[in-house]
């Protein structure tokens, strides 16, 4: 009974009938029903032999001897449907564009001035996780607080890094140290760095952390003579499904931590030190550091040879650790902490 109702023709005028196609119908069946031919239906409705009928498509059924009038009616009907389809696509494109802009940070330039690069604006230097980030689902409650999931090349680690009180689980430190090791060996990762990694994981709902670089042994060719990577106090990483700008802004809420942002690379840098520091480096993988506002690369900057390249881990991009000056970052960049202590005292400022 329901099928019969769906296939009842709609009478347009005395000379034509409009038929609405339902799933499974063919031109042959429709032609038989209205006692006409497939060729006439195709000619009137502008259908080619290779055209497929679609559910909801409207066909004009001509009265015998009035095919020309029916063809004009069908042409007008096709034009109307094309207009509606174009309007639908335009509306959908506008919706997708609006959704895309909602996810991107506001980078509109001030009238008469050039657009600021990431990290140059004052509000970038004071950025903290916003309600908009949470609405977009970046910051969310983890299913298993304290547990982290980390991936580096072909290796993976899933371990309870923090206990219920947010303190470091000592038993997890050797495991994260092993994952962050160099091809030439390992060094115990600073407990405070491990604690910050656990806090970052919890803030973003336990999403997978993709490690680019961890501990690296000292090399005479490296840019930074006192690299925190050499001391097991630094990690370069990204988080699945979270823009680096959002990860950067959250990491900048930690006290006594260094955060490096690389707009032309795929990761951010996080380390532990005695003073809060932030910098932006526009260099690409394999290039020397290029800090914001055109400052010349300082003597203490890492070079391409600093990143390990082994068959076990993929080659990583260049990472810089020290901003060109305290004035550039707007914060004190002096000092490196001792490799001790397990207290997660680096809460949000």
Sine and cosine of phi, psi and omega as CSV:
sin_phi,cos_phi,sin_psi,cos_psi,sin_omega,cos_omega
0.00,0.00,-0.69,0.72,0.01,-1.00
-0.88,0.47,-0.65,0.76,0.00,-1.00
-0.91,0.43,-0.63,0.77,0.00,-1.00
-0.88,0.47,-0.64,0.77,0.01,-1.00
-0.91,0.42,-0.61,0.79,-0.03,-1.00
-0.92,0.39,-0.49,0.87,-0.11,-0.99
-0.98,-0.19,0.13,0.99,0.06,-1.00
-0.92,0.40,0.81,-0.59,-0.02,-1.00
-0.93,0.36,0.45,-0.89,0.07,-1.00
-0.97,-0.23,0.86,-0.50,-0.03,-1.00
-0.98,0.20,0.89,-0.46,-0.01,-1.00
-1.00,0.05,-0.74,0.68,0.08,-1.00
-0.33,-0.94,-0.13,-0.99,-0.08,-1.00
-0.91,0.41,-0.42,0.91,-0.10,-1.00
-0.99,-0.12,-0.29,0.96,-0.09,-1.00
-0.67,-0.74,0.35,-0.94,0.12,-0.99
-0.74,-0.67,0.68,-0.73,0.06,-1.00
-0.99,-0.15,0.78,-0.63,0.03,-1.00
-0.93,-0.38,0.76,-0.65,0.05,-1.00
-0.99,-0.12,0.86,-0.51,-0.07,-1.00
-0.95,0.31,0.68,-0.74,0.11,-0.99
-0.92,-0.40,0.26,-0.96,-0.06,-1.00
-0.85,0.52,0.74,-0.67,0.07,-1.00
1.00,-0.08,-0.18,0.98,-0.01,-1.00
-0.98,0.20,0.50,-0.86,0.06,-1.00
-0.82,-0.57,0.27,-0.96,0.04,-1.00
-0.88,0.47,-0.55,0.83,-0.01,-1.00
-0.89,0.46,-0.73,0.69,-0.01,-1.00
-0.91,0.41,-0.64,0.77,0.00,-1.00
-0.92,0.39,-0.65,0.76,0.01,-1.00
-0.89,0.46,-0.68,0.74,0.03,-1.00
-0.88,0.47,-0.64,0.77,-0.05,-1.00
-0.89,0.45,-0.64,0.77,-0.06,-1.00
-0.99,-0.17,0.18,0.98,0.07,-1.00
0.82,0.57,0.76,0.65,0.09,-1.00
-0.74,-0.68,-0.25,-0.97,-0.03,-1.00
-0.88,-0.47,0.36,-0.93,0.04,-1.00
-0.89,0.46,-0.65,0.76,-0.02,-1.00
-0.88,0.48,-0.65,0.76,0.01,-1.00
-0.91,0.41,-0.68,0.73,0.02,-1.00
-0.88,0.48,-0.67,0.74,0.02,-1.00
-0.91,0.42,-0.69,0.72,-0.04,-1.00
-0.90,0.43,-0.69,0.72,-0.04,-1.00
-0.93,0.38,-0.65,0.76,-0.11,-0.99
-0.99,-0.12,0.11,0.99,0.06,-1.00
0.91,0.42,0.58,0.81,-0.03,-1.00
-0.99,-0.11,0.66,-0.75,0.09,-1.00
-1.00,-0.07,0.37,-0.93,-0.02,-1.00
-0.83,0.56,-0.51,0.86,-0.05,-1.00
-1.00,0.05,-0.12,0.99,-0.02,-1.00
-0.93,0.37,0.65,-0.76,0.03,-1.00
-0.97,-0.24,0.65,-0.76,0.07,-1.00
-0.97,0.26,0.53,-0.85,0.03,-1.00
-0.80,-0.60,0.58,-0.82,0.02,-1.00
-0.83,0.56,0.71,-0.70,-0.02,-1.00
1.00,-0.03,-0.17,0.99,0.02,-1.00
-0.93,0.38,0.64,-0.77,-0.03,-1.00
-0.97,-0.25,0.81,-0.59,0.03,-1.00
-0.92,-0.40,0.61,-0.79,0.06,-1.00
-1.00,-0.07,0.83,-0.56,0.02,-1.00
-0.98,-0.18,0.91,-0.41,-0.08,-1.00
-0.99,0.16,0.49,-0.87,0.17,-0.99
-0.99,0.13,0.56,-0.83,-0.08,-1.00
-0.85,0.53,0.76,-0.65,0.01,-1.00
1.00,0.02,-0.13,0.99,-0.02,-1.00
-0.85,-0.53,0.59,0.81,-0.03,-1.00
-0.90,0.44,-0.62,0.79,-0.02,-1.00
-0.89,0.45,-0.70,0.71,0.03,-1.00
-0.89,0.45,-0.63,0.77,0.02,-1.00
-0.92,0.40,-0.58,0.81,0.02,-1.00
-0.90,0.43,-0.65,0.76,0.04,-1.00
-0.90,0.43,-0.63,0.77,0.04,-1.00
-0.90,0.44,-0.67,0.74,-0.01,-1.00
-0.92,0.40,-0.61,0.79,0.01,-1.00
-0.90,0.44,-0.68,0.74,0.03,-1.00
-0.90,0.44,-0.60,0.80,0.00,-1.00
-0.92,0.39,-0.66,0.75,0.02,-1.00
-0.91,0.42,-0.61,0.79,0.02,-1.00
-0.91,0.42,-0.63,0.78,0.02,-1.00
-0.92,0.40,-0.68,0.73,0.01,-1.00
-0.92,0.40,-0.61,0.79,0.03,-1.00
-0.90,0.43,-0.63,0.77,0.03,-1.00
-0.90,0.43,-0.68,0.74,0.02,-1.00
-0.91,0.42,-0.63,0.78,0.00,-1.00
-0.92,0.39,-0.65,0.76,0.03,-1.00
-0.90,0.44,-0.65,0.76,0.02,-1.00
-0.91,0.42,-0.62,0.78,0.02,-1.00
-0.91,0.42,-0.69,0.73,0.01,-1.00
-0.91,0.42,-0.63,0.77,0.02,-1.00
-0.90,0.44,-0.66,0.75,0.02,-1.00
-0.91,0.42,-0.65,0.76,0.01,-1.00
-0.92,0.39,-0.64,0.77,0.03,-1.00
-0.90,0.43,-0.63,0.78,0.03,-1.00
-0.91,0.42,-0.61,0.79,0.02,-1.00
-0.91,0.42,-0.70,0.72,0.01,-1.00
-0.91,0.41,-0.61,0.79,0.02,-1.00
-0.91,0.41,-0.65,0.76,0.03,-1.00
-0.90,0.43,-0.64,0.77,0.03,-1.00
-0.91,0.41,-0.61,0.79,0.01,-1.00
-0.91,0.41,-0.67,0.74,-0.01,-1.00
-0.92,0.39,-0.53,0.85,0.02,-1.00
-0.90,0.43,-0.51,0.86,-0.04,-1.00
-1.00,0.09,-0.29,0.96,-0.04,-1.00
-1.00,-0.05,0.57,-0.82,0.08,-1.00
-0.92,0.38,0.50,-0.87,-0.01,-1.00
-0.95,0.30,0.90,-0.44,-0.01,-1.00
-0.84,-0.55,0.52,0.86,-0.02,-1.00
-0.95,0.32,0.75,-0.66,-0.01,-1.00
-0.97,0.26,0.46,-0.89,0.10,-0.99
-0.95,0.31,0.58,-0.82,-0.05,-1.00
-0.82,0.58,0.79,-0.61,0.03,-1.00
0.99,0.13,0.01,1.00,-0.01,-1.00
-0.82,-0.57,0.37,-0.93,0.05,-1.00
-0.96,0.29,0.46,-0.89,0.03,-1.00
-0.92,0.40,0.66,-0.75,0.03,-1.00
-0.95,0.31,0.60,-0.80,0.11,-0.99
-0.99,0.13,0.41,-0.91,0.00,-1.00
-0.80,0.59,0.75,-0.66,0.03,-1.00
1.00,-0.07,-0.24,0.97,-0.03,-1.00
-0.99,0.13,-0.49,0.87,-0.10,-1.00
-0.97,0.23,0.49,-0.87,-0.02,-1.00
-0.89,0.45,-0.62,0.79,-0.03,-1.00
-0.93,0.36,-0.38,0.93,0.10,-1.00
-0.92,0.40,-0.58,0.81,-0.06,-1.00
-0.96,0.28,-0.27,0.96,-0.01,-1.00
-0.91,-0.42,0.22,0.98,-0.12,-0.99
-0.91,0.40,0.64,-0.77,0.09,-1.00
-0.69,-0.73,0.30,-0.95,0.01,-1.00
-0.80,0.60,0.79,-0.61,-0.06,-1.00
-0.97,-0.22,0.22,-0.97,0.06,-1.00
-0.89,0.45,-0.52,0.85,0.01,-1.00
-0.89,0.46,-0.64,0.77,0.04,-1.00
-0.86,0.52,-0.70,0.72,-0.03,-1.00
-0.92,0.39,-0.61,0.79,0.02,-1.00
-0.90,0.44,-0.56,0.83,0.02,-1.00
-0.97,0.22,-0.10,1.00,0.08,-1.00
1.00,0.01,0.16,0.99,0.01,-1.00
-0.96,0.30,-0.77,0.63,0.04,-1.00
-1.00,-0.03,0.83,-0.55,-0.02,-1.00
-0.41,-0.91,0.31,-0.95,-0.04,-1.00
-0.95,0.31,0.76,-0.65,-0.01,-1.00
-0.96,0.29,0.52,-0.85,0.07,-1.00
-0.93,0.36,-0.58,0.82,0.03,-1.00
-0.77,-0.63,1.00,-0.01,-0.03,-1.00
-0.84,0.55,0.67,-0.74,0.04,-1.00
1.00,-0.02,-0.31,0.95,0.01,-1.00
-1.00,0.04,0.67,-0.74,0.03,-1.00
-0.85,-0.53,0.53,-0.85,0.09,-1.00
-0.85,-0.53,0.90,-0.44,-0.06,-1.00
-0.83,-0.56,0.59,-0.81,0.01,-1.00
-0.74,-0.67,0.69,-0.72,0.08,-1.00
-0.63,-0.78,0.94,-0.33,-0.07,-1.00
0.86,0.50,-0.83,-0.55,0.02,-1.00
-1.00,-0.04,0.07,1.00,-0.02,-1.00
-0.98,-0.22,0.48,-0.88,0.04,-1.00
-0.66,-0.75,0.39,-0.92,0.01,-1.00
-0.55,-0.83,0.77,-0.64,0.11,-0.99
-0.75,-0.66,0.91,-0.42,-0.15,-0.99
-0.49,-0.87,0.44,-0.90,0.10,-1.00
-0.99,0.14,0.97,-0.25,-0.07,-1.00
-1.00,0.06,-0.56,0.83,0.00,-1.00
-0.86,-0.51,0.55,-0.84,0.06,-1.00
-1.00,0.05,-0.13,-0.99,-0.08,-1.00
-0.90,0.44,-0.43,0.90,0.00,-1.00
-1.00,0.01,0.08,1.00,-0.01,-1.00
0.99,0.16,0.17,0.99,0.03,-1.00
-1.00,0.03,0.44,-0.90,-0.01,-1.00
-0.92,0.40,0.70,-0.71,0.11,-0.99
-1.00,0.10,0.95,-0.31,-0.09,-1.00
-0.84,0.55,-0.52,0.86,-0.04,-1.00
-0.93,0.37,-0.34,0.94,-0.03,-1.00
-1.00,0.08,-0.32,0.95,-0.09,-1.00
-0.87,0.49,-0.69,0.72,0.04,-1.00
-0.88,0.47,-0.52,0.85,-0.03,-1.00
-0.95,0.32,-0.69,0.72,0.02,-1.00
-0.95,0.32,-0.51,0.86,0.09,-1.00
-0.88,0.47,-0.65,0.76,0.01,-1.00
-0.90,0.43,-0.65,0.76,-0.02,-1.00
-0.93,0.38,-0.57,0.82,-0.06,-1.00
-1.00,-0.03,0.19,0.98,-0.06,-1.00
-0.93,0.36,0.25,-0.97,0.12,-0.99
-1.00,-0.08,0.27,-0.96,0.06,-1.00
-0.90,0.44,-0.40,0.91,-0.02,-1.00
-1.00,-0.05,0.03,1.00,0.00,-1.00
0.65,-0.76,-0.12,-0.99,-0.05,-1.00
-0.71,-0.70,0.23,-0.97,0.08,-1.00
-0.63,-0.78,0.65,-0.76,-0.03,-1.00
-0.81,0.59,0.81,-0.58,0.01,-1.00
-0.94,0.33,0.65,-0.76,0.01,-1.00
-0.84,0.55,0.79,-0.61,-0.03,-1.00
-0.84,0.55,-0.56,0.83,-0.01,-1.00
-0.94,0.35,-0.57,0.82,0.08,-1.00
-0.90,0.44,-0.70,0.72,0.03,-1.00
-0.87,0.49,-0.62,0.79,0.02,-1.00
-0.90,0.43,-0.68,0.73,0.02,-1.00
-0.89,0.45,-0.61,0.79,0.04,-1.00
-0.88,0.48,-0.66,0.75,0.04,-1.00
-0.90,0.44,-0.62,0.79,0.01,-1.00
-0.93,0.37,-0.63,0.78,0.05,-1.00
-0.89,0.45,-0.70,0.71,0.01,-1.00
-0.87,0.50,-0.72,0.69,-0.01,-1.00
-0.90,0.44,-0.65,0.76,-0.04,-1.00
-0.88,0.47,-0.59,0.81,-0.03,-1.00
-0.98,-0.19,0.45,0.89,0.17,-0.99
0.96,0.27,0.38,0.93,0.02,-1.00
0.97,0.26,0.32,0.95,0.04,-1.00
-0.88,0.48,0.37,-0.93,-0.03,-1.00
-0.90,0.43,0.76,-0.65,0.07,-1.00
-0.99,-0.13,0.84,-0.55,0.00,-1.00
-0.98,-0.20,0.93,-0.38,-0.08,-1.00
-0.99,0.11,0.77,-0.63,0.08,-1.00
-0.99,-0.10,-0.68,0.74,-0.02,-1.00
-0.40,-0.92,0.57,-0.82,0.06,-1.00
-0.79,-0.61,-0.91,-0.42,0.03,-1.00
-0.95,0.31,0.70,-0.72,0.12,-0.99
-0.71,-0.70,0.78,-0.63,0.03,-1.00
-0.92,0.39,0.42,-0.91,-0.02,-1.00
-0.88,0.47,0.63,-0.78,0.09,-1.00
-0.73,-0.68,0.69,-0.73,0.00,-1.00
-0.87,0.49,-0.34,0.94,-0.06,-1.00
-1.00,-0.05,-0.06,1.00,-0.06,-1.00
-0.95,0.31,0.48,-0.88,-0.04,-1.00
-0.93,0.37,-0.67,0.74,-0.08,-1.00
-0.99,-0.10,0.93,-0.37,0.00,-1.00
-0.88,0.47,-0.51,0.86,-0.02,-1.00
-0.88,-0.47,0.82,0.57,-0.03,-1.00
-0.90,0.44,0.73,-0.68,0.07,-1.00
-0.92,0.39,-0.36,0.93,0.11,-0.99
-0.89,0.45,-0.58,0.81,-0.01,-1.00
-0.92,0.38,-0.34,0.94,-0.08,-1.00
-0.96,-0.28,0.08,1.00,-0.02,-1.00
0.95,0.31,0.46,0.89,-0.06,-1.00
-0.90,-0.43,0.20,0.98,-0.09,-1.00
-0.63,-0.78,0.45,-0.89,0.04,-1.00
-0.51,-0.86,0.68,-0.73,0.13,-0.99
-0.97,-0.25,0.73,-0.68,-0.11,-0.99
-0.31,-0.95,0.17,-0.99,0.17,-0.99
-0.65,-0.76,0.19,-0.98,-0.02,-1.00
-0.81,-0.58,0.78,-0.63,-0.02,-1.00
-0.83,0.56,0.78,-0.63,0.10,-1.00
0.98,0.18,0.07,1.00,-0.02,-1.00
-0.82,-0.57,0.81,-0.58,0.03,-1.00
-0.87,0.50,0.56,-0.83,0.01,-1.00
-0.87,0.49,-0.50,0.87,0.02,-1.00
-0.90,0.43,-0.59,0.81,0.01,-1.00
-0.95,0.31,-0.68,0.73,0.05,-1.00
-0.88,0.47,-0.68,0.73,0.02,-1.00
-0.83,0.55,-0.75,0.66,-0.08,-1.00
-0.90,0.44,-0.59,0.81,0.04,-1.00
-0.94,0.35,-0.69,0.73,-0.02,-1.00
-0.89,0.47,-0.46,0.89,0.00,-1.00
-0.95,0.31,-0.14,0.99,0.06,-1.00
-0.99,0.13,-0.17,0.99,0.01,-1.00
-0.97,0.24,0.59,-0.81,0.12,-0.99
-1.00,0.10,0.48,-0.88,0.07,-1.00
0.78,0.63,0.76,0.64,0.02,-1.00
-0.65,-0.76,0.54,-0.84,0.08,-1.00
-0.97,-0.23,0.73,-0.68,0.00,-1.00
-0.80,-0.59,0.83,-0.56,0.04,-1.00
-0.91,-0.41,0.73,-0.68,-0.01,-1.00
-0.90,-0.43,0.74,-0.67,-0.09,-1.00
-0.82,-0.57,1.00,-0.02,-0.05,-1.00
-0.84,0.54,-0.45,0.89,-0.05,-1.00
-0.98,-0.21,0.22,0.98,0.06,-1.00
-0.80,-0.60,-0.04,-1.00,-0.16,-0.99
-0.95,-0.30,0.28,0.96,-0.10,-1.00
-0.53,-0.85,0.15,-0.99,0.21,-0.98
-0.86,-0.51,0.30,-0.95,0.00,-1.00
-0.94,-0.33,0.68,-0.73,0.08,-1.00
-0.71,-0.70,0.76,-0.65,0.08,-1.00
-0.62,-0.78,0.20,-0.98,0.07,-1.00
-0.94,-0.33,0.66,-0.75,-0.05,-1.00
-0.39,-0.92,-0.07,-1.00,-0.10,-1.00
-1.00,0.03,-0.13,0.99,0.00,-1.00
-0.58,-0.82,0.50,-0.86,-0.01,-1.00
-0.96,0.27,0.78,-0.63,-0.09,-1.00
-0.62,-0.78,0.57,-0.82,0.03,-1.00
-0.58,-0.81,0.63,-0.77,0.05,-1.00
-0.52,-0.86,0.32,-0.95,0.05,-1.00
-0.83,-0.56,0.78,-0.63,-0.05,-1.00
-0.83,-0.55,0.88,-0.47,-0.06,-1.00
-1.00,-0.02,0.12,0.99,0.00,-1.00
-0.93,0.37,0.42,-0.91,0.08,-1.00
-0.99,-0.17,0.23,-0.97,0.03,-1.00
-0.80,0.60,0.77,-0.64,0.01,-1.00
1.00,-0.01,-0.07,1.00,0.00,-1.00
-0.97,-0.23,0.36,-0.93,0.11,-0.99
-0.94,0.33,0.39,-0.92,-0.03,-1.00
-0.84,0.54,0.64,-0.77,0.10,-0.99
-0.76,-0.65,0.99,-0.14,-0.10,-1.00
-0.98,0.17,0.29,-0.96,-0.05,-1.00
-0.89,0.45,0.39,-0.92,0.00,-1.00
0.90,0.44,0.38,0.92,0.13,-0.99
0.94,0.34,0.31,0.95,0.01,-1.00
-0.91,0.40,0.64,-0.77,0.02,-1.00
-0.93,0.38,0.56,-0.83,0.01,-1.00
-0.84,0.54,0.78,-0.63,0.02,-1.00
-0.96,0.27,0.18,-0.98,0.00,-1.00
-0.91,0.41,-0.52,0.86,-0.05,-1.00
-1.00,-0.10,0.99,0.12,0.04,-1.00
-0.56,-0.83,0.55,-0.83,-0.05,-1.00
-0.99,0.13,0.51,-0.86,0.01,-1.00
-0.94,-0.34,0.05,-1.00,-0.03,-1.00
-0.85,0.53,-0.53,0.85,-0.04,-1.00
-0.95,0.32,-0.19,0.98,-0.01,-1.00
-0.94,0.34,-0.43,0.90,-0.07,-1.00
-1.00,0.04,0.81,-0.59,-0.06,-1.00
-0.94,0.35,0.54,-0.84,0.03,-1.00
-0.72,-0.69,0.96,-0.29,-0.01,-1.00
-0.72,-0.69,0.22,-0.98,0.07,-1.00
-0.94,0.34,-0.33,0.94,-0.03,-1.00
-0.99,0.12,-0.56,0.83,-0.02,-1.00
-0.82,-0.58,0.57,-0.82,0.00,-1.00
-0.94,0.35,0.43,-0.90,0.07,-1.00
-0.89,0.45,0.65,-0.76,-0.07,-1.00
-0.94,-0.34,0.42,-0.91,0.04,-1.00
-0.94,0.35,0.17,-0.99,0.01,-1.00
-0.93,0.37,0.58,-0.82,0.07,-1.00
-0.76,-0.65,0.75,-0.66,0.07,-1.00
-0.96,-0.29,0.50,-0.86,-0.09,-1.00
-0.86,-0.51,-0.33,0.94,-0.09,-1.00
-0.86,-0.51,0.84,-0.55,0.00,-1.00
-0.93,0.37,0.30,-0.95,-0.06,-1.00
-0.88,0.48,-0.52,0.86,0.02,-1.00
-0.26,-0.97,0.29,-0.96,0.06,-1.00
-0.91,0.41,-0.55,0.83,0.00,-1.00
-0.91,0.41,-0.58,0.82,0.00,-1.00
-0.89,0.46,-0.69,0.72,-0.02,-1.00
-0.99,0.12,-0.35,0.94,-0.05,-1.00
0.98,0.18,0.17,0.98,-0.05,-1.00
-0.58,-0.82,0.30,-0.95,0.02,-1.00
-0.95,0.32,0.77,-0.64,-0.03,-1.00
-0.93,-0.36,0.24,0.97,-0.08,-1.00
-1.00,0.06,0.47,-0.88,0.21,-0.98
1.00,-0.06,0.52,-0.85,0.10,-1.00
-0.73,-0.69,0.75,-0.66,-0.08,-1.00
-0.97,0.26,0.35,-0.94,0.12,-0.99
-0.96,0.29,0.46,-0.89,-0.09,-1.00
-0.99,0.10,0.94,0.34,-0.03,-1.00
-0.44,-0.90,0.26,-0.96,0.06,-1.00
1.00,-0.05,0.61,-0.79,-0.01,-1.00
-0.83,-0.56,0.12,0.99,-0.07,-1.00
-0.97,0.24,0.77,-0.63,0.04,-1.00
-0.99,0.13,0.84,0.54,-0.09,-1.00
-0.98,0.18,0.03,1.00,-0.05,-1.00
-1.00,0.05,0.85,0.53,0.04,-1.00
-0.97,0.25,-0.06,-1.00,-0.01,-1.00
-0.94,0.35,0.60,-0.80,0.02,-1.00
-0.94,0.33,0.00,0.00,0.00,0.00
